[in-house]
């Protein structure tokens, strides 16, 4: 068995199907070179020109080979992990609804900016790629073990549940990265994580297990395996460790409060760091200003041998420099 066959055999059926769909789409781009802006996410064209097909095509098309390769590599890793844990059918529903919901947020945010602030710049922006769904899957996967830590490109380690947010910020350093597209994926993943989508659109585990008994699904599950590829259809598990405690909408408010507390602590830490860098540790701004310039009508001590200067009218300049003793002086920069 070749290395490629081994890699394909390790990818479950649902993940492999999504990768195959994106690969066929990219092959179409290479063969026929269609105008990419006809298939991108453009809120104005969707809302006012009724080009609703962009909701789907904007997630399947990519801006180039590197873009396509990086997204499919991430999909293979993250989606496979989730499929082995939650089952093939749940993953397929998650991705299909993720494509629609992330696109909906991509449309709703610019529309609100236009309606409230009369700012139409975001309405004309174009975005393309599978990254929004990848961030949705990454948010779910990162919270499987939230107490662990992960490295962000080898520079800093963050709690696992904050990894998608850290990645969202770091990737903005790369030109032409869609902030709204990635953020929409995190928001959809968070809603699914806390069970909000279970209440509305995602089927229950019991229903998914009944679907696995449908004749068409049974045929797919029993597809013959060849020497080159072994079909991996993952059945919906009866229990998922740690999943029940998360899929609870009532916990979302607690998570939001915790997030705001962390952001506030981060802001305070940054301000404290800046203060220490400028004024030194354990010193207050007021004390430093007073030491340098005085406070109110109090005099500045040490201005001359005779003591301080009581007011600006008595100011006669700095005391003369002492005569050089011929020795080198130690010059320091404060």
Backbone torsions as a table, in degrees:
resi	resn	phi	psi	omega
1	UNK	NA	130.5	-177.4
2	UNK	-74.0	167.5	179.0
3	UNK	-61.8	-38.9	178.9
4	UNK	-64.1	-42.1	179.9
5	UNK	-65.1	-38.8	177.9
6	UNK	-63.4	-41.8	179.5
7	UNK	-64.3	-45.3	-180.0
8	UNK	-64.5	-37.3	-179.6
9	UNK	-68.2	-23.0	179.6
10	UNK	-82.5	-9.6	-178.0
11	UNK	-96.8	124.0	179.0
12	UNK	-63.2	165.4	-170.9
13	UNK	-62.8	-43.7	-177.8
14	UNK	-62.7	-47.4	178.5
15	UNK	-63.2	-43.0	-179.6
16	UNK	-63.0	-36.3	180.0
17	UNK	-65.6	-41.6	178.8
18	UNK	-65.8	-43.1	178.5
19	UNK	-62.6	-41.1	178.8
20	UNK	-63.3	-40.5	178.5
21	UNK	-62.5	-44.5	178.0
22	UNK	-66.9	-35.0	179.2
23	UNK	-66.7	-43.0	177.4
24	UNK	-62.1	-41.0	178.6
25	UNK	-62.7	-43.0	179.8
26	UNK	-68.4	-34.4	175.7
27	UNK	-62.7	-38.5	175.1
28	UNK	-61.2	-40.2	177.6
29	UNK	-62.0	-42.0	-178.2
30	UNK	-69.2	-38.2	-174.6
31	UNK	-77.6	-39.0	-171.7
32	UNK	-112.8	-10.2	176.5
33	UNK	46.9	57.8	179.1
34	UNK	-72.1	154.4	176.1
35	UNK	-61.6	116.5	-173.2
36	UNK	-62.8	-33.4	-176.4
37	UNK	-69.3	-8.0	175.0
38	UNK	-80.2	-11.1	-174.2
39	UNK	-123.5	1.2	-176.1
40	UNK	-80.7	169.6	172.9
41	UNK	-79.0	112.6	177.7
42	UNK	-134.5	103.2	-175.0
43	UNK	-54.1	-40.3	-178.7
44	UNK	-61.1	-46.9	-177.4
45	UNK	-66.4	-33.6	180.0
46	UNK	-72.2	-44.7	-174.7
47	UNK	-77.6	-39.8	-172.3
48	UNK	-105.4	-18.2	177.9
49	UNK	-112.2	1.6	176.2
50	UNK	58.6	35.6	177.2
51	UNK	-90.0	68.5	-172.7
52	UNK	-70.4	-19.1	178.7
53	UNK	-61.0	-22.4	-179.5
54	UNK	-64.1	-23.4	179.0
55	UNK	-58.8	-36.3	179.8
56	UNK	-92.8	-47.4	-174.9
57	UNK	-64.0	-30.2	-178.6
58	UNK	-66.0	-23.6	178.3
59	UNK	-89.2	-22.5	-176.3
60	UNK	-92.8	-30.7	179.8
61	UNK	-81.3	156.8	-180.0
62	UNK	-136.2	159.5	-174.5
63	UNK	-84.3	-5.3	-179.0
64	UNK	168.9	176.7	-175.1
65	UNK	-65.9	-43.8	-179.8
66	UNK	-61.1	-43.9	177.5
67	UNK	-59.0	-47.3	-179.7
68	UNK	-64.2	-46.1	-176.1
69	UNK	-64.8	-44.1	-179.5
70	UNK	-64.5	-42.0	-179.9
71	UNK	-66.4	-41.3	-179.4
72	UNK	-70.8	-34.3	176.0
73	UNK	-63.9	-44.0	178.2
74	UNK	-65.4	-40.2	178.9
75	UNK	-62.4	-43.9	-179.3
76	UNK	-59.7	-40.9	-177.3
77	UNK	-74.9	-52.5	-173.5
78	UNK	-73.9	-47.0	-176.3
79	UNK	-66.2	-37.7	178.2
80	UNK	-61.7	-42.3	179.2
81	UNK	-61.2	-43.5	-179.9
82	UNK	-69.8	-37.0	-178.8
83	UNK	-66.5	-40.7	177.0
84	UNK	-63.2	-28.0	-176.2
85	UNK	-88.1	-40.6	-172.0
86	UNK	-110.1	-13.5	179.3
87	UNK	105.0	157.7	-175.7
88	UNK	-67.9	-46.1	-176.6
89	UNK	-64.7	-42.0	179.4
90	UNK	-64.0	-38.9	178.3
91	UNK	-63.7	-42.3	-179.3
92	UNK	-62.8	-45.2	177.1
93	UNK	-62.5	-39.3	179.4
94	UNK	-61.0	-44.7	-177.6
95	UNK	-71.3	-43.3	-178.0
96	UNK	-63.5	-45.9	176.8
97	UNK	-69.1	-32.3	177.1
98	UNK	-62.5	-39.9	177.8
99	UNK	-60.0	-40.1	-178.1
100	UNK	-75.2	-45.9	-174.3
101	UNK	-71.6	-39.9	177.1
102	UNK	-63.6	-38.1	176.7
103	UNK	-66.3	-37.8	178.9
104	UNK	-61.5	-42.6	178.2
105	UNK	-67.0	-37.6	176.8
106	UNK	-60.4	-29.7	179.1
107	UNK	-85.5	-42.0	-173.7
108	UNK	-66.9	-40.7	-176.9
109	UNK	-62.7	-50.2	176.8
110	UNK	-63.1	-34.8	179.1
111	UNK	-64.2	-41.2	177.8
112	UNK	-65.6	-39.6	176.4
113	UNK	-60.5	-38.0	-179.6
114	UNK	-71.4	-42.0	-176.3
115	UNK	-73.9	-35.7	-175.4
116	UNK	-88.4	-45.9	-173.7
117	UNK	-108.4	0.8	-178.4
118	UNK	57.1	33.4	178.3
119	UNK	-105.5	110.7	-175.5
120	UNK	-102.6	9.6	-177.5
121	UNK	-59.6	-45.9	-177.7
122	UNK	-69.0	-21.7	179.8
123	UNK	-66.3	-24.9	-176.3
124	UNK	-100.2	-1.3	-179.0
125	UNK	-74.9	145.5	179.0
126	UNK	-111.5	139.6	177.6
127	UNK	-140.9	149.9	-177.2
128	UNK	-152.5	148.0	175.5
129	UNK	127.3	165.4	-176.5
130	UNK	-90.4	6.6	-171.5
131	UNK	-62.8	-35.3	-179.9
132	UNK	-59.6	-44.7	177.9
133	UNK	-67.0	-36.7	178.5
134	UNK	-62.2	-41.8	177.5
135	UNK	-66.9	-33.5	174.6
136	UNK	-61.4	-49.2	-179.7
137	UNK	-65.6	-38.4	-179.8
138	UNK	-63.7	-37.8	178.9
139	UNK	-63.4	-41.9	178.6
140	UNK	-67.4	-44.8	-176.8
141	UNK	-67.4	-35.6	-178.0
142	UNK	-69.1	-22.1	-178.1
143	UNK	-96.0	5.0	174.7
144	UNK	-64.6	-41.8	176.7
145	UNK	-128.8	76.0	-171.4
146	UNK	-67.5	-17.9	-178.2
147	UNK	-81.0	-10.8	178.9
148	UNK	-78.2	171.7	176.9
149	UNK	-122.3	155.2	179.9
150	UNK	-135.9	152.9	-179.7
151	UNK	-93.1	135.2	176.8
152	UNK	-97.8	94.3	-179.8
153	UNK	56.9	27.1	176.6
154	UNK	78.6	3.4	-176.7
155	UNK	-94.4	-41.0	-175.7
156	UNK	-149.2	150.1	177.6
157	UNK	-105.4	136.4	-179.1
158	UNK	-130.3	158.2	173.3
159	UNK	-56.2	145.9	-174.7
160	UNK	-55.9	-41.4	-176.6
161	UNK	-70.2	-14.7	176.7
162	UNK	-96.0	-4.1	-175.2
163	UNK	-58.3	-46.6	178.5
164	UNK	-60.1	-36.3	178.7
165	UNK	-68.3	-40.8	177.1
166	UNK	-63.9	-40.4	178.7
167	UNK	-65.4	-37.8	177.6
168	UNK	-57.4	-42.7	-177.8
169	UNK	-73.7	-44.8	-176.5
170	UNK	-64.4	-39.6	-177.0
171	UNK	-67.3	-16.4	177.5
172	UNK	-69.8	-12.8	175.5
173	UNK	-73.2	-15.3	178.9
174	UNK	-91.1	132.1	-178.8
175	UNK	-63.0	151.6	174.0
176	UNK	60.5	36.7	175.4
177	UNK	-102.1	132.4	-177.0
178	UNK	-82.2	104.6	177.6
179	UNK	-65.1	-44.4	-177.1
180	UNK	-66.2	-36.6	179.2
181	UNK	-64.0	-43.4	178.9
182	UNK	-70.9	-40.7	179.7
183	UNK	-63.2	-38.6	179.3
184	UNK	-62.4	-36.3	176.8
185	UNK	-64.4	-41.7	178.1
186	UNK	-63.9	-41.4	-179.3
187	UNK	-65.4	-43.2	178.9
188	UNK	-66.4	-41.4	177.5
189	UNK	-62.1	-38.1	178.3
190	UNK	-66.8	-41.5	177.7
191	UNK	-62.2	-40.5	178.1
192	UNK	-70.0	-37.2	-178.5
193	UNK	-59.6	-39.1	-177.7
194	UNK	-98.5	16.4	169.5
195	UNK	81.7	6.9	-179.5
196	UNK	-66.5	-35.3	179.1
197	UNK	-75.6	-26.1	176.8
198	UNK	-63.6	-31.2	-178.4
199	UNK	-75.1	-19.3	-170.0
200	UNK	-117.3	-56.1	-166.2
201	UNK	-125.7	-31.5	-175.5
202	UNK	-78.9	134.7	179.3
203	UNK	-69.7	155.0	179.1
204	UNK	-75.3	164.8	178.1
205	UNK	-62.8	-36.6	179.1
206	UNK	-62.8	-41.8	179.2
207	UNK	-66.9	-38.1	178.6
208	UNK	-64.4	-37.9	177.6
209	UNK	-67.2	-32.8	174.8
210	UNK	-69.4	-36.7	177.1
211	UNK	-61.9	-35.2	-179.8
212	UNK	-66.1	-10.4	176.2
213	UNK	-95.0	-5.3	176.9
214	UNK	-62.8	142.5	-178.8
215	UNK	-56.4	-39.9	-179.5
216	UNK	-65.1	-40.0	179.1
217	UNK	-69.6	-37.7	178.7
218	UNK	-62.7	-38.5	177.8
219	UNK	-62.7	-40.5	178.9
220	UNK	-66.1	-40.6	-179.8
221	UNK	-65.2	-28.9	-177.1
222	UNK	-100.5	17.0	176.6
223	UNK	-57.0	136.4	-178.2
224	UNK	-67.5	141.3	177.1
225	UNK	-93.1	142.5	178.0
226	UNK	-103.1	178.8	178.1
227	UNK	-70.6	-17.5	-177.7
228	UNK	-97.9	-26.2	-176.8
229	UNK	-148.3	137.1	177.1
230	UNK	-115.7	120.2	-177.4
231	UNK	-66.8	130.1	177.7
232	UNK	-117.0	96.1	173.1
233	UNK	-102.3	115.4	-176.0
234	UNK	-93.3	119.4	178.8
235	UNK	-72.4	153.7	178.8
236	UNK	-66.8	121.4	-178.1
237	UNK	-71.9	157.0	177.6
238	UNK	-79.8	-28.2	176.6
239	UNK	-137.3	146.6	175.0
240	UNK	-128.4	116.2	-175.8
241	UNK	-60.9	127.1	176.4
242	UNK	80.1	-7.4	-176.1
243	UNK	-79.0	-39.8	-177.0
244	UNK	-62.2	-35.0	-179.1
245	UNK	-70.7	-22.8	-178.6
246	UNK	-90.5	-39.4	-174.8
247	UNK	-78.1	66.4	-178.1
248	UNK	-140.9	107.8	-175.9
249	UNK	-57.3	-28.4	-178.2
250	UNK	-66.2	-19.1	-179.7
251	UNK	-83.9	-11.1	-175.9
252	UNK	-64.7	-41.9	-179.4
253	UNK	-61.5	-39.4	177.0
254	UNK	-63.1	-39.3	178.6
255	UNK	-66.6	-37.9	178.3
256	UNK	-65.2	-44.1	178.7
257	UNK	-63.1	-39.6	178.2
258	UNK	-64.2	-38.4	179.9
259	UNK	-65.1	-43.6	178.9
260	UNK	-64.7	-37.3	178.3
261	UNK	-64.6	-39.1	179.3
262	UNK	-67.7	-40.0	178.8
263	UNK	-64.7	-42.5	179.3
264	UNK	-64.0	-40.5	177.6
265	UNK	-64.6	-39.3	178.6
266	UNK	-63.4	-43.4	179.3
267	UNK	-62.5	-43.8	179.3
268	UNK	-63.1	-41.2	179.3
269	UNK	-63.8	-39.5	179.0
270	UNK	-65.7	-43.7	179.0
271	UNK	-64.1	-39.6	178.3
272	UNK	-65.4	-39.2	178.1
273	UNK	-63.3	-43.4	178.7
274	UNK	-62.6	-41.7	-179.5
275	UNK	-63.7	-41.7	179.6
276	UNK	-66.3	-40.0	-179.7
277	UNK	-63.8	-35.1	-176.3
278	UNK	-86.4	-45.4	-170.5
279	UNK	-109.1	-9.7	-178.8
280	UNK	95.1	158.0	-177.5
281	UNK	-73.4	136.3	175.7
282	UNK	77.3	10.5	-179.9
283	UNK	-116.7	142.6	-178.6
284	UNK	-98.3	153.0	-180.0
285	UNK	-57.9	-44.2	-178.3
286	UNK	-62.2	-39.6	-179.2
287	UNK	-66.4	-37.7	180.0
288	UNK	-69.4	-40.0	178.9
289	UNK	-64.9	-39.1	179.7
290	UNK	-65.6	-40.7	-179.0
291	UNK	-64.5	-33.3	-176.6
292	UNK	-84.2	-42.6	-169.7
293	UNK	-120.3	-6.1	-177.3
294	UNK	87.7	170.4	-179.1
295	UNK	-133.7	122.8	178.4
296	UNK	62.1	-129.4	-176.6
297	UNK	-94.8	7.1	-179.7
298	UNK	-74.2	150.7	-174.8
299	UNK	-81.9	162.1	175.3
300	UNK	-94.3	112.3	-177.9
301	UNK	-78.0	150.9	176.1
302	UNK	84.7	10.4	-179.6
303	UNK	-76.3	-19.4	178.4
304	UNK	-167.2	178.1	-177.7
305	UNK	-68.0	-24.8	-176.0
306	UNK	-87.5	1.9	179.6
307	UNK	112.1	-154.3	-172.2
308	UNK	-89.6	176.9	177.5
309	UNK	-106.8	124.0	-173.3
310	UNK	-76.2	-33.3	-178.8
311	UNK	-151.7	169.9	179.7
312	UNK	-65.1	-25.0	-178.5
313	UNK	-67.8	-25.7	-178.5
314	UNK	-91.1	2.5	-176.5
315	UNK	-71.5	126.2	-178.7
316	UNK	-122.4	16.3	178.6
317	UNK	99.2	172.5	179.8
318	UNK	-72.9	152.8	177.3
319	UNK	-64.7	151.6	-178.3
320	UNK	-64.2	149.5	177.9
321	UNK	-69.0	141.1	176.5
322	UNK	-66.1	150.8	-179.6
323	UNK	-65.3	144.0	-179.2
324	UNK	-63.4	137.1	179.3
325	UNK	-94.0	-0.9	179.8
326	UNK	90.5	-8.4	179.2
327	UNK	-95.8	152.4	177.5
328	UNK	-68.8	143.3	178.2
329	UNK	-104.3	152.9	-179.7
330	UNK	-90.2	112.6	-177.8
331	UNK	-98.8	126.9	-179.0
332	UNK	-127.0	149.1	177.2
333	UNK	-104.4	124.6	-179.3
334	UNK	-95.6	NA	NA
